[in-house]
Amino acid sequence: MTWSVGEWPEDCRLVQMLMSIVAFGNSRASPTVVQEPVEATSGIGRATYPDFLPVPDAAYAAVYSAEGRSSRTTSVLIQR
């Protein structure tokens, strides 16, 4: 997942991105969640989705600051 953060206060240090990949078609499939350290205002996040789960439908992401604040959660549909 390629990501970038737009406007963010300079005194607010970004430290972590939380990414989640979800398969809505199966209620027994838990979301795959990955936490990545943030060292810049853009980057590439990588998540390995298990082969035994149904094909994923959507990905979600949010960025967190050292103070515990978070960005809006964004989502994208995964085309098959």
C-alpha positions as CSV (number, residue, x, y, z in Angstrom):
1,M,0.0,0.0,0.0
2,T,1.5,3.3,-1.1
3,W,0.6,6.1,1.3
4,S,1.2,9.8,2.0
5,V,0.1,12.2,4.7
6,G,-1.1,15.6,3.7
7,E,-1.2,18.6,6.1
8,W,0.1,17.6,9.5
9,P,1.3,20.0,12.3
10,E,5.1,20.2,12.5
11,D,5.1,19.8,16.3
12,C,3.1,16.5,16.0
13,R,5.5,13.6,15.4
14,L,4.0,10.6,13.4
15,V,5.1,7.3,14.7
16,Q,2.9,4.5,13.5
17,M,0.6,3.4,10.7
18,L,-2.1,0.8,11.3
19,M,-3.2,-1.1,8.2
20,S,-6.0,-3.6,8.1
21,I,-7.1,-5.9,5.2
22,V,-10.7,-7.3,5.4
23,A,-12.7,-10.0,3.6
24,F,-16.3,-9.1,4.1
25,G,-17.6,-12.3,2.4
26,N,-16.8,-14.6,5.4
27,S,-17.7,-13.7,9.0
28,R,-15.1,-16.1,10.3
29,A,-12.2,-14.4,8.6
30,S,-10.6,-11.9,11.0
31,P,-9.0,-8.8,9.5
32,T,-5.3,-9.0,8.9
33,V,-3.7,-6.1,10.8
34,V,-0.2,-4.7,10.4
35,Q,1.5,-2.0,12.4
36,E,4.3,-0.1,10.6
37,P,6.7,2.5,12.0
38,V,6.4,5.9,10.3
39,E,9.7,7.7,9.5
40,A,8.5,10.1,6.8
41,T,5.3,11.7,5.4
42,S,5.0,9.1,2.7
43,G,6.1,5.5,2.1
44,I,5.1,2.0,1.3
45,G,3.4,-0.3,3.8
46,R,3.5,-4.0,3.3
47,A,1.1,-6.6,4.6
48,T,1.0,-10.4,3.9
49,Y,-2.5,-11.7,3.6
50,P,-2.9,-15.4,4.4
51,D,-3.7,-17.7,1.5
52,F,-6.2,-19.7,3.5
53,L,-8.5,-16.7,4.0
54,P,-11.1,-15.6,1.5
55,V,-10.1,-13.0,-1.1
56,P,-9.9,-9.6,0.6
57,D,-12.5,-6.8,-0.2
58,A,-11.0,-3.7,1.4
59,A,-7.9,-2.1,3.0
60,Y,-8.1,0.5,5.8
61,A,-5.3,2.7,7.2
62,A,-4.7,5.3,9.8
63,V,-1.6,7.1,11.1
64,Y,-0.9,7.7,14.8
65,S,1.2,10.4,16.5
66,A,3.5,10.0,19.6
67,E,0.8,11.9,21.6
68,G,-1.8,9.2,20.6
69,R,-3.7,11.3,18.1
70,S,-4.8,9.6,14.9
71,S,-5.6,10.6,11.3
72,R,-8.9,9.9,9.7
73,T,-9.2,6.2,8.7
74,T,-9.1,5.9,5.0
75,S,-10.3,2.9,3.0
76,V,-10.0,1.5,-0.5
77,L,-11.8,-1.3,-2.2
78,I,-9.7,-4.1,-3.6
79,Q,-10.6,-5.0,-7.2
80,R,-10.5,-8.7,-8.2
